[in-house]
Amino acid sequence: MTFQAPESLSEQIAQHLGHRIVTRELEPGVRVQELKVAGDLNVSRGAVREALLILKRRHLVDIFPRRGAVVSSLTVASVNNLYDVYINLLCMLARKVLERWASDELGGVLSRVREVEAVIQALNSTGPDAAERVIDAGFGVVRYAYGLVENPFLEETLENFRPAISRTCFLALENFQEGIDETAVFFQRLGAAAQSGDAKCLQSAIQAFGEYQRQQVLSTLMEESA
């Protein structure tokens, strides 16, 4: 694997390992061995060690004395804690967008919402590739909203949540066409609310979809543990 700027080497390694964790190639409880990763990627153990610390801050690995890094588990408590905060942060971002911009000035948001809808309409199956495409397109809307709000603290906080929430989104979407269908409905509601400038409807759509996805993830975890 070749790593290039602008990201630091450790950040690139963290993104590579993080992707494998998000897509469940590295499953919960699996040990991430520094020496093996360093050899596979032809990088130093120090760079891998720093990457694992980055992943720990992103809640994708746990680091234990004498055992090293282990892919973190998704639990009922961790999923609930994640969605409790993330839903509220997205509602805050949406509210700030509408506070700063009139509905007729949100063409950029609407175009990105339509891009998500186009990605979903082009899908003909569930699975890893479909889930990744939908998640990436959805985060494109969020990233565009950052630029409208211009709040670096909110942007940094949401970006720090992105790997963990991508992991749960992937779990919710990987095997269930229903989840992808509900995502399409959500973005339709999001676009309509943004176009009308209806902050209450916008936040209601975010909360409803967040709660739907939370329950889907929790149901999947329960099925896997049975």
C-alpha positions in Angstrom: 0.0 0.0 0.0 1.3 3.4 -0.9 0.9 6.4 1.4 1.1 10.0 0.3 0.7 13.5 1.7 -1.3 15.6 2.7 -2.2 13.3 5.6 0.5 12.2 8.0 1.7 8.6 7.7 0.0 7.7 10.9 -3.2 9.2 9.8 -3.1 7.3 6.5 -2.5 4.0 8.4 -5.4 4.9 10.8 -7.7 5.5 7.8 -6.6 2.2 6.2 -7.2 0.2 9.4 -10.3 2.2 10.3 -11.8 1.3 6.9 -11.2 -2.4 7.6 -12.9 -2.0 11.0 -15.9 -0.1 9.7 -16.5 -2.6 6.9 -16.1 -5.5 9.4 -13.1 -7.0 7.7 -11.5 -6.7 11.1 -14.2 -7.9 13.5 -14.7 -6.9 17.2 -12.3 -8.6 19.5 -9.6 -9.1 16.9 -6.1 -8.1 17.9 -4.4 -5.6 15.7 -0.7 -6.6 15.8 1.7 -3.7 15.3 4.4 -5.9 13.9 2.2 -7.5 11.3 0.6 -4.2 10.2 4.0 -2.6 9.9 5.3 -5.5 7.8 2.2 -5.6 5.6 2.3 -1.9 4.9 6.1 -1.5 4.9 6.0 1.2 7.6 7.6 1.6 11.0 6.1 0.2 14.2 6.2 3.7 15.6 3.9 4.9 12.9 1.5 2.0 13.4 1.6 2.7 17.2 0.6 6.3 16.6 -2.2 5.2 14.2 -3.6 2.9 16.8 -3.7 5.8 19.3 -5.7 7.7 16.7 -8.1 4.8 16.3 -8.5 4.6 20.1 -9.5 8.3 20.1 -12.1 7.4 17.4 -13.4 4.5 19.5 -12.5 1.9 16.9 -9.9 0.1 19.0 -9.2 -0.5 22.7 -5.6 -0.7 23.9 -4.7 -3.0 26.8 -1.5 -3.3 28.7 0.6 -6.3 27.6 -2.2 -7.3 25.1 -2.0 -4.3 22.7 -4.8 -3.0 20.4 -8.0 -4.9 20.0 -10.9 -3.9 17.7 -13.5 -2.4 20.0 -16.9 -4.1 20.5 -20.2 -2.6 19.6 -22.5 -2.9 22.7 -26.0 -1.7 23.5 -24.6 0.9 25.8 -22.0 2.2 23.3 -24.5 2.4 20.4 -27.0 4.2 22.6 -24.4 6.7 23.8 -23.2 7.3 20.3 -26.7 8.0 18.9 -27.7 10.1 21.9 -25.0 12.6 21.1 -24.8 12.3 17.3 -28.5 12.9 16.7 -28.3 16.1 18.7 -25.2 17.3 16.9 -26.8 16.8 13.5 -29.9 18.6 14.7 -27.6 21.5 15.8 -25.9 21.6 12.4 -29.2 21.6 10.6 -30.6 24.4 12.8 -27.4 26.5 12.3 -27.7 26.1 8.5 -31.2 27.4 8.4 -30.4 30.2 10.8 -27.6 31.5 8.5 -29.2 30.8 5.1 -32.6 31.4 3.6 -34.3 28.4 1.9 -33.7 29.9 -1.6 -30.0 30.0 -0.9 -29.6 26.3 -0.1 -29.2 25.1 -3.7 -25.9 23.5 -2.8 -27.4 21.4 0.0 -30.2 20.3 -2.3 -27.9 19.3 -5.1 -25.9 17.1 -2.6 -29.1 15.6 -1.3 -30.1 14.7 -4.9 -26.7 13.1 -5.3 -27.4 10.8 -2.4 -30.8 9.9 -3.9 -29.2 9.2 -7.3 -26.6 6.9 -5.6 -29.4 5.0 -3.9 -31.5 4.8 -7.0 -28.6 3.3 -8.9 -28.1 0.5 -6.4 -29.4 -2.9 -7.3 -28.3 -4.8 -4.2 -27.3 -4.6 -0.6 -23.8 -5.5 0.6 -20.5 -3.8 1.4 -20.1 -1.8 -1.8 -23.7 -0.5 -1.7 -23.5 0.4 2.0 -20.2 2.2 1.5 -21.5 4.3 -1.4 -24.6 5.4 0.5 -22.6 6.3 3.6 -20.0 8.3 1.7 -22.7 10.2 -0.2 -24.6 10.9 3.0 -21.5 12.4 4.6 -21.0 14.5 1.6 -24.2 16.4 2.7 -22.8 16.8 6.2 -19.4 18.1 5.0 -21.1 20.6 2.7 -23.1 21.9 5.7 -19.9 22.5 7.6 -18.9 25.2 5.1 -22.2 26.9 5.4 -22.1 27.0 9.2 -18.4 27.9 9.6 -18.2 26.6 13.1 -14.8 24.8 13.5 -15.8 23.3 16.9 -18.9 21.7 15.6 -17.2 20.5 12.5 -14.3 18.9 14.4 -16.7 17.2 16.8 -18.8 15.7 14.1 -15.7 14.6 12.1 -14.4 12.8 15.2 -17.7 11.0 15.4 -17.6 10.0 11.7 -15.6 6.7 11.9 -17.8 5.4 14.8 -21.1 6.3 13.2 -19.9 5.0 9.8 -19.3 1.7 11.5 -22.9 1.5 12.8 -24.3 2.8 9.5 -22.4 0.0 7.7 -23.9 -2.6 10.1 -27.4 -1.2 9.5 -27.1 -1.1 5.7 -24.9 -4.0 4.8 -27.6 -6.7 4.7 -30.9 -4.9 4.7 -32.5 -3.3 1.7 -35.1 -1.8 4.1 -32.3 0.3 5.6 -31.3 1.7 2.3 -34.9 2.4 1.4 -35.4 4.2 4.7 -32.3 6.2 4.0 -33.8 7.3 0.6 -37.0 8.4 2.4 -34.9 10.3 5.0 -33.0 12.3 2.4 -36.2 13.1 0.5 -37.6 14.5 3.8 -34.4 16.4 4.4 -34.4 18.0 1.0 -38.0 19.1 1.3 -37.5 20.5 4.8 -34.4 22.5 3.7 -36.2 23.8 0.6 -39.1 25.0 2.7 -36.9 26.4 5.5 -38.8 24.4 8.1 -36.4 23.9 11.0 -38.9 21.9 13.0 -39.5 19.5 10.2 -35.8 19.2 9.4 -34.9 18.3 13.0 -37.9 15.9 13.2 -36.6 14.1 10.1 -33.1 13.8 11.6 -34.4 12.5 14.9 -36.8 10.0 13.4 -34.1 8.5 11.1 -31.5 8.5 13.8 -33.8 6.6 16.1 -34.8 4.2 13.3 -31.1 3.5 12.5 -30.3 3.1 16.2 -33.0 0.4 16.6 -31.8 -1.4 13.5 -28.2 -1.5 14.8 -29.4 -2.7 18.2 -31.6 -5.4 16.6 -28.7 -6.6 14.5 -26.4 -6.8 17.6 -29.1 -8.8 19.4 -29.4 -11.3 16.5 -25.7 -11.8 16.3 -25.3 -12.4 20.0 -28.2 -14.9 20.1 
